[in-house]
Amino acid sequence: MTSIAIQDAFVLLLLEKGYEKTSMRDIANVAGVSVGSVYQYFPGKEAVAAMTVRTWVRKLSTALSSAVDDVVQAEGQRTLREITRLLAQTQVHTMLEGGGRWRVLSSIERRVSPQLVYNRLYQHNVNLFGKALTSAVDWPEGLHDARVAFGAYTVVDALVKQTLLVSAVLPSADVMVQEVLLALDGYLQAVRQSHARQE
């Protein structure tokens, strides 16, 4: 509970003061613990930041995993369009509900996440997309799923994160889902056309 309180305090301070102006003492004060307690859990601010980012990325992975399980275990098969809509809705709603929190965490993610950890978490979400997409009743036979899953997840993740990072006013979740689906549909249609020409 103390670790979560520290992470929550860190996010609140990011929103209020930004990363550079946030100190370990600030984090302790907002979390309601001693500075010594913060240092028992984390060796420094960068470690707090890295763990907080990982915690939030895992929340997204958990939401995606639940959506993918629903797709794979559903009675009757779903079309690629139905699956992409569900994936887009899950990612958009999860990230927009966090609003400013996702914005500030996305802005420091690459700075505080070791490359190996970042790659592993990213690949986990790519694998979830691959599992969902290839379960579609209309998935093209013989289509290389690993590269397509990477491309599909990257389209969704980049569009949502960049919207969070640079938009002064965030669109509604419904508008964002439609924008993500336009990009994702375009990518998947191009992939399927390319695959059909190669057969």
C-alpha positions, 0 to 999 in steps of 0.5 A: 500500500505504501508503494502505491501511495508513493506512486499516486503521490508522484503522479499528482506531483507530476501533474502539479509541478512537473518531473524536474521540480518534484523532489523525494521530499515532495513525494513523501509529503503528498504520500503522507509518509516519511522521506525515509519510508520513500527511500526504503521503497525507492532509491531515488525519484527516477526509480519512483518514476520508472515503477509508476510508469510500469504500473500504469502500462500494466494496467493497460496490459491487463485491460487489453488482456481481458478484452482479448480473452473475451474475444478468444473465448466468445462463442462464435467467431468475431470478424476482424472489424469487430475485434479491432473495434474492441481493441481500439475501444479498450486502449482509448478508454483506458488511456483517456480515463486516466487523462492527464495522468497518462499524459504526464507519464507518457511524457517521461516514459522513455526517459525512465524506462530501461530499454529492455523493460520497455521492449518487454512490456511493449511486446506483451501488448503486441502479442495480445493484439496478435492473439486477438487479430488472428482469432478473427473469422476473416483473418487471411490464411498465411498472413504473417501475424507477428509483423502485422500485430506489431504494426497494428498495435503501434498504430493504436498506441502511437495515435493515442499517446501522441494525442495525449502528449500534444493536444491542448484539448482531448477529444471524446473517447468516441471521437478518438476511437473513430480516429484510431479505427480509421488508421487501423482499418487503413493499415490492415486493409493495405496489409491484406491487399499486399498479402493477396498480391503475393499469393 
